[in-house]
Amino acid sequence: MHVAANIVVGFVALIHIYILVLEMLLWEKPAGLKAFGLSKEFAAQTRVLAANQGLYNGFLAAGLIWGLLSARVDVQMFFLVCVLVAGVYGALTANVKILWIQGMPALVGLVLAGLA
């Protein structure tokens, strides 16, 4: 179970690195526009806000990677809870798709880490 938990935690970290790249580097590019369903005008107006969000996603990824490298399940679980809360909040305030993309993998990771 420990290996499965680590795989899922690593997957969640990779998701957040990808989100960081989309929000910080690709927000106004075709990939960012498509991923978030944005117009060029809206993306231009919100690029600084998106970069800030991307930075926070990077912190989540860093915390998960720290938990993996240190083999500290408590650290992994803390950051997985943070991701789950962000996923629920995003689903309630922005788009329910966020719950499935961020929240569910974090929940699976929490269950597996708790069983490990």
C-alpha positions in Angstrom: 0.0 0.0 0.0 2.9 2.3 0.7 4.1 2.2 -2.9 0.6 2.9 -4.2 0.3 5.9 -1.9 3.7 7.2 -3.0 2.7 6.9 -6.7 -0.6 8.8 -6.1 1.2 11.5 -4.1 3.7 11.8 -6.9 0.9 12.0 -9.4 -0.8 14.8 -7.4 2.5 16.7 -7.2 2.9 16.4 -11.0 -0.7 17.7 -11.5 0.2 20.8 -9.5 3.5 21.3 -11.4 1.5 21.2 -14.6 -1.0 23.7 -13.2 1.9 25.9 -12.2 3.2 25.8 -15.7 -0.2 26.6 -17.2 -0.9 29.5 -14.8 2.5 31.0 -14.7 4.0 30.4 -18.1 1.2 29.4 -20.5 -1.8 31.5 -19.3 -1.9 33.7 -22.4 -0.7 30.9 -24.8 -3.0 28.5 -26.7 -2.5 25.8 -24.1 -3.5 28.0 -21.2 -6.4 29.6 -23.1 -7.7 26.1 -24.0 -7.1 24.5 -20.6 -9.1 27.2 -18.8 -11.5 28.2 -21.5 -10.3 31.8 -21.6 -10.5 34.6 -24.1 -7.2 36.4 -25.0 -8.6 39.6 -23.5 -9.5 38.0 -20.2 -6.2 36.1 -20.0 -4.3 39.4 -20.6 -6.3 41.1 -17.8 -5.8 38.3 -15.3 -2.3 37.1 -16.0 -0.8 38.4 -12.8 -3.6 36.8 -10.7 -3.0 33.5 -12.6 0.7 33.7 -11.9 0.0 34.1 -8.2 -2.3 31.1 -8.3 0.4 29.1 -10.1 2.9 29.9 -7.5 0.6 28.5 -4.8 0.2 25.4 -6.8 3.9 25.1 -6.9 4.1 25.3 -3.1 1.6 22.5 -2.9 3.7 20.4 -5.3 6.9 21.3 -3.3 5.2 20.1 -0.1 4.1 16.9 -1.6 7.6 16.3 -3.0 9.1 17.1 0.4 6.8 14.5 1.9 7.9 11.9 -0.6 11.6 12.6 -0.3 11.5 12.6 3.4 9.2 9.6 3.6 7.0 11.6 6.0 3.4 10.5 5.7 2.3 13.3 8.0 3.7 15.9 5.6 2.2 14.1 2.6 -1.2 14.0 4.3 -1.1 17.6 5.3 -0.5 18.8 1.7 -3.0 16.3 0.3 -5.6 17.8 2.7 -4.6 21.3 1.4 -5.1 20.1 -2.2 -8.4 18.5 -1.3 -9.7 21.7 0.3 -8.5 23.7 -2.7 -10.3 21.3 -5.0 -13.6 21.5 -3.1 -13.4 25.3 -2.9 -12.6 25.5 -6.6 -15.5 23.2 -7.4 -17.9 25.4 -5.3 -16.7 28.7 -6.6 -15.3 28.2 -10.1 -15.9 24.9 -11.9 -16.9 21.4 -10.6 -14.2 19.9 -12.9 -11.6 21.1 -10.4 -13.0 18.6 -7.8 -12.3 15.7 -10.2 -8.9 17.0 -11.4 -7.5 18.1 -8.0 -9.7 16.9 -5.3 -10.3 13.2 -6.1 -6.6 12.3 -6.7 -5.8 14.0 -3.4 -8.6 12.0 -1.6 -7.3 8.8 -3.1 -3.8 9.7 -1.9 -5.1 10.4 1.6 -6.9 7.1 1.8 -3.8 5.2 0.6 -1.4 7.2 2.8 -3.7 6.5 5.8 -3.6 2.8 5.0 0.1 2.6 4.5 
